Amino acid sequence: MLHLLRHLRGFAAPERKRSRVGPLIALHEAGRPVWTPRDYAALAREGYERNPVVHRCVRLIAEAAAQTPLIAKIGDRERPEHPALALIDRPNPRQGGIAFREMLFGHLLVAGNAYVEAAGTGAEPRELYALRPDRMKVVPGRDGWPEAYDYTVGGDTIRFRQDEGVVPPILHLTLFHPVDDHYGLSPIEAAACSLDIHNAASAWHKGLLDNAARPSGALVYDGPDGASLTDAQFERLKAELEDSFQGARNAGRPLLLEGGLDWKPLSLTPAELDFVAAKGVAAREIALAFGVPPLLLGLPGDNTHANFAEANRAFWRQTAIPLVRRTAQSLAQWLGPAFGGDLSLEPDLDAIEALAEERESLWRRLGAATFLSEDEKREAVGYGRAPEGEG
């Protein structure tokens, strides 16, 4: 009898493929929101809002990636009129395609996470919206993967269940994080130490300017018989110094001393502290974390036209294009079931001006390759085989 039950149980349900470690991840947190383990507001404030290097890196990458056109393919055939492209180019009534993608990439670079909401009444999504990462929480299921997302604004929460509709309502994009199962790692976090150094150096320079652009010194009181200032005299002297000698408007104003006071400038100078060099190193490390060549940010270096052109190509090849490609692949996998067919989205490399010289060289070499067929040449430059009936 036991053998018969085991035999029937073996045919009770079809085999399902899934990760064997997923349930371990969600064992103690199934159905409960997992909060983001970092402060997105602090990253945005200290990085993007207050640091010019981070601001420029995010803008440079996000704008370049957002303006890269996409190609839609069904199998090996290019489909320039595919509805997925129309949806991405006109995602919602309030945003154009470039503005939408720029916001999406900006969220991804600042937070390490980006979220897209698909809205529609039928099987096909009609609108796309980029949602703020700091308002979103992952709700893991029993298999370890997110079964829902909670979006909270002003105390009100909306839950997006991922099993609703043909297309899950939320697409979650992440940058790789080695120790987090649900959230991505922002480049700002990797460069947090350099960011603090750069911001501290800027604040020090600002404070130096506020104090007449000179290193601070000490007022030494040499009174009779080793006497010291009374509390009232000390407070009056402090107030006079703040009112009459501190700030940019009092820069260079002579200091009149009386009653045994003597000014002793401190020997610690900006050259000794080497703040300028430390700030430059910190800026380069921030650029390194984002994958932006320092030359493109105006940092000191070999500022020649040849080096700039090489740095620009390196930026596109190593940073912008990989980001566009992985995002396009995620969008195609997410939207594909709604539009049917084997949908794939790829960046249009022919439309990138910085790579025009490379593409021209590739076409010239392929044109001279007599051992390749026309279809093989088309595939080598990213086009599919020619449709039937066309040469």
WOFEN-V872799 format. One record per backbone hydrogen bond with DSSP energy under -1.0 kcal/mol. NH is the residue of the N-H (numbers start at 1). CO is the residue of the C=O. Records with the same first field share a line. If there is no record, write none. Layout:
BEGIN
NH->CO  CO
END
This chain:
BEGIN
5->1
6->2
7->3
8->4
9->5
10->6
25->21
26->22
31->140
32->29
34->138
43->39
44->40
45->41
46->42
47->43
49->44
51->47
55->51
56->52
57->53
58->54
59->55
60->56
61->57
62->58
63->59
64->60
65->61
66->62
67->63
71->346
73->344
74->77
75->342
77->74
79->72
82->79
86->82
87->83
88->84
89->85
90->86
97->89
100->96
101->97
102->98
103->99
104->100
105->101
106->102
107->103
108->104
109->105
110->106
111->107
112->108
114->173
116->171
117->129
118->169
119->127
126->119
127->119
128->91
129->117
131->115
135->132
136->133
137->150
138->34
139->148
141->145
144->141
147->139
148->139
149->160
150->137
151->158
152->135
153->156
156->153
158->151
160->149
162->147
164->161
171->116
173->114
175->112
190->186
191->187
192->189
195->191
196->192
197->193
198->194
199->195
200->196
201->197
202->198
203->199
204->200
205->201
206->202
207->203
208->204
209->205
210->206
212->209
213->208
214->211
218->264
220->262
222->260
226->223
227->224
234->230
235->231
236->232
237->233
238->234
239->235
240->236
241->237
242->238
243->239
244->240
245->241
247->210
251->248
253->250
262->220
264->218
266->216
273->269
274->270
278->274
279->275
280->276
281->277
282->278
283->279
284->280
285->281
286->282
287->283
288->284
289->285
290->286
291->287
292->287
296->293
297->294
298->295
299->294
303->301
304->302
308->304
309->305
310->306
311->307
312->308
313->309
314->310
315->311
316->312
317->313
318->314
319->315
320->315
321->316
323->319
324->320
325->321
326->322
327->323
328->324
329->325
330->326
331->327
332->328
333->329
334->330
335->331
336->332
338->335
339->335
340->336
343->341
344->73
346->71
348->69
349->347
351->348
352->349
355->352
356->353
359->355
360->356
361->357
362->358
363->359
364->360
365->361
366->362
367->363
368->364
369->366
370->368
372->369
377->373
378->374
379->375
380->376
381->377
382->379
383->378
390->387
END
